[in-house]
Amino acid sequence: HTSNAIWNQKFEFDEIAGGEYLKIKCFIEEMFADENIGSARVNLEGLIEGSPRDVWIPLEKVNSGELRLQIEAVR
């Protein structure tokens, strides 16, 4: 219940092919139904092993909001 939520979650994916992107959907947990607060798409092309990418991604289909992601390619 804050506009500056921090998740600090790590996710790992096997082999990412060219042209792929990550889609993130954000929700607020409510008692009867979760409320969708937006989504974002992150282009995964050009990730270089050992070079983390720190990006701000605007949320789609909402008036305002953005996600900060730190993305890194590893083997």
C-alpha positions as CSV (number, residue, x, y, z in Angstrom):
1,H,0.0,0.0,0.0
2,T,2.7,2.5,-1.1
3,S,3.5,4.2,-4.3
4,N,7.2,3.4,-3.8
5,A,7.0,-0.4,-3.4
6,I,10.2,-2.4,-3.4
7,W,10.1,-6.1,-4.3
8,N,13.8,-7.0,-4.4
9,Q,13.1,-10.2,-6.3
10,K,15.4,-12.1,-8.6
11,F,14.2,-14.2,-11.6
12,E,16.2,-16.4,-13.9
13,F,15.3,-17.4,-17.4
14,D,16.8,-20.0,-19.7
15,E,18.1,-18.9,-23.0
16,I,16.7,-15.7,-24.4
17,A,16.4,-15.5,-28.2
18,G,16.7,-12.4,-30.3
19,G,13.6,-10.1,-30.4
20,E,12.2,-11.4,-27.1
21,Y,11.0,-9.1,-24.3
22,L,9.9,-9.5,-20.7
23,K,6.4,-8.4,-19.8
24,I,5.7,-7.5,-16.2
25,K,2.2,-7.1,-14.7
26,C,1.8,-5.2,-11.5
27,F,-1.0,-5.7,-9.0
28,I,-2.1,-4.4,-5.6
29,E,-3.2,-7.3,-3.4
30,E,-6.8,-6.6,-2.2
31,M,-9.0,-8.7,0.0
32,F,-11.6,-9.7,-2.6
33,A,-9.7,-9.2,-5.9
34,D,-6.2,-8.0,-6.9
35,E,-6.2,-4.6,-8.6
36,N,-4.1,-4.3,-11.8
37,I,-1.9,-1.1,-11.5
38,G,-0.2,-1.4,-14.9
39,S,2.2,-3.5,-17.0
40,A,5.5,-2.9,-18.7
41,R,7.6,-4.4,-21.5
42,V,11.3,-4.7,-21.3
43,N,13.4,-5.3,-24.4
44,L,16.0,-8.0,-23.7
45,E,18.0,-7.6,-26.8
46,G,21.6,-6.4,-26.4
47,L,22.1,-7.7,-22.9
48,I,25.8,-8.4,-22.4
49,E,27.2,-10.8,-19.9
50,G,28.8,-8.9,-17.0
51,S,27.3,-5.6,-17.9
52,P,24.2,-5.0,-15.8
53,R,21.5,-2.7,-17.2
54,D,19.7,-0.3,-14.8
55,V,16.6,1.0,-16.5
56,W,13.4,2.8,-15.7
57,I,10.4,1.4,-17.6
58,P,7.1,3.4,-17.8
59,L,3.9,1.5,-17.0
60,E,1.6,1.0,-19.9
61,K,-2.1,1.8,-20.0
62,V,-2.0,4.0,-16.8
63,N,-1.8,7.7,-16.1
64,S,1.7,7.5,-14.5
65,G,4.1,5.1,-12.9
66,E,7.3,3.3,-13.7
67,L,9.4,0.4,-12.7
68,R,13.1,0.4,-12.0
69,L,14.8,-2.8,-13.1
70,Q,18.4,-4.0,-12.9
71,I,18.9,-6.6,-15.6
72,E,22.0,-8.7,-16.2
73,A,22.9,-11.6,-18.6
74,V,24.7,-14.5,-16.9
75,R,25.6,-18.0,-18.0
